[in-house]
């Protein structure tokens, strides 16, 4: 299932706001019916960055491990990117730049194992 990694979130952001933000991202993904993904199938990570001078100004989102399927067209992936940028803008309206990159992979190109049995 997809992995969302968000860089550039300010370290001053409260835990409550971060939790709401991650829930919002998961809901944005699950709202796109063509993806056939439930909110609880989305992993979100907000890694720390040692260089904090510009945190909160530039936010970059990477969507990885989105398996290719016929309904996951380039248009659907663009819609996903747009929804994630819009959701992020809602939580961080003062950000100068918000970008999202959706990288999909073919199941035949990767190895995979999961404790959920999928």
Secondary structure, 3 states (H helix, E strand, C coil): CCEEEEECCCCCCCHHHHHHHHHHHHHHHHCCHHHCCCHHHCEEECCCCCCCCCCCCEEEEEEEEEECCCCCCHHHHHHHHHHHHHHHHHHCCCCCEEEEEEEEECHHHCCCCCCCCC
